[in-house]
Structure formats: structure tokens, C-alpha cells
């Protein structure tokens, strides 16, 4: 599964920036972040409050493919809660099942 990824559209330091999201990562309840662009390469490290997290997977997914398990990795109890949070951050943005997002999975660095 070593397909060539398109160039990054943003830097890894912008992947997780909101205080409540950072807290979820630090607590271990958020292990993935979906963005409309690609923010990191596999193996890249993100620093949050002095702790390091390494990106383990990067892949495209459509919003319609989002599962309850995916919502859990984002730190939400279910897809509806995740969707509500995303739409509250982006007023006026439609939730389109066919819209592609980039999934960045990560874990605490050793």
C-alpha cells in the first residue's frame, strides 16, 4: 500500500490546533484527524505541548464512508456528534457524502 500521495497542502503543525482537540490527542481519545487537504506525510512527527505523535497512515476517504469507529478515532462518540462538530466549525458548509477528505492517523511517539 505504498501509493504515491499528492503534495501536502498544509504543514503538520496545523493538523491539530483547537484546544479541545489537542486535549483529546493528549488524553489518547483522538488518534485521527480528517482535513480537506493533506497536512502530513507518513512518519512525520507532530508536537503537542511537548509530546510527540507520529503519523502512521494517510489516506483519502469520502464523508459518506465515515463509520462509527472512524468517529471514535476522531474523539467523538458517533458519526452524528462528529458531523455536528465539523459543521459548527465551518458554518454554511454542506455535508456531502461524496466529498473527499484526507485522513491522518497518528500515535504517541516512543
C-alpha positions in Angstrom: 0.0 0.0 0.0 2.7 2.5 -0.9 0.8 4.6 -3.4 2.2 8.0 -4.2 0.5 10.7 -2.3 -0.1 14.1 -3.8 1.9 17.0 -2.4 1.0 18.3 1.1 -1.4 21.3 1.1 -0.5 22.5 4.6 2.1 21.8 7.3 1.7 19.2 10.1 1.8 21.9 12.8 -1.7 23.0 11.5 -3.2 19.4 11.8 -4.5 19.6 15.3 -4.8 23.2 16.6 -8.0 23.6 18.6 -7.5 23.4 22.4 -10.2 20.7 22.9 -8.8 18.6 20.0 -5.3 18.9 21.4 -6.6 17.7 24.8 -8.2 14.7 23.1 -5.0 13.8 21.4 -3.0 14.1 24.7 -5.6 12.0 26.5 -5.4 9.3 23.8 -9.0 9.6 22.7 -8.2 11.2 19.4 -5.9 9.2 17.1 -7.0 10.5 13.7 -7.7 13.9 12.1 -9.6 14.5 8.9 -8.8 17.5 6.8 -9.8 18.8 3.4 -6.1 18.8 2.4 -3.0 16.7 3.1 -1.2 18.0 6.2 1.4 15.3 6.9 3.4 12.5 5.4 3.6 9.0 7.0 6.4 9.0 9.5 6.2 12.8 10.1 6.1 13.9 13.8 3.7 16.4 15.3 4.5 18.2 18.6 1.7 19.0 21.0 2.5 20.5 24.4 5.9 18.9 24.5 4.7 15.4 23.4 5.4 13.9 20.1 3.0 12.0 17.9 4.0 10.2 14.7 1.7 9.9 11.6 1.2 6.2 10.8 -1.3 6.4 7.9 -2.5 9.0 5.4 -5.3 8.2 3.0 -8.4 9.7 1.3 -11.9 8.9 2.4 -15.3 10.2 1.4 -17.5 11.6 4.2 -20.2 9.0 3.2 -17.7 6.2 4.1 -17.3 7.5 7.7 -18.1 4.8 10.2 -18.8 4.9 14.0 -15.3 3.5 14.5 -13.9 6.4 12.5 -15.8 8.9 14.7 -14.3 7.3 17.8 -10.8 7.8 16.4 -11.7 11.4 16.0 -12.6 11.6 19.7 -16.4 11.6 19.2 -19.0 9.1 20.4 -20.6 8.7 17.0 -20.8 10.0 13.4 -23.6 12.4 14.2 -21.6 14.1 17.0 -18.5 14.3 14.7 -20.6 15.8 11.9 -22.2 18.3 14.2 -18.8 19.4 15.4 -17.4 19.8 11.9 -20.4 21.8 10.6 -20.3 24.1 13.7 -16.6 24.9 12.8 -17.5 25.6 9.1 -20.8 27.5 9.0 -22.6 27.1 5.7 -20.5 24.1 4.7 -22.7 21.3 3.3 -22.0 17.7 4.5 -21.6 16.0 1.1 -21.3 12.2 1.3 -19.1 12.2 -1.8 -16.8 14.9 -0.5 -13.3 13.5 -0.1 -11.1 14.3 3.0 -7.6 13.3 4.0 -7.4 11.0 7.0 -4.2 11.4 9.1 -3.8 8.6 11.7 -1.2 9.0 14.4 0.1 7.6 17.7 2.3 8.7 20.5 5.9 8.5 19.5 8.1 6.2 21.6 
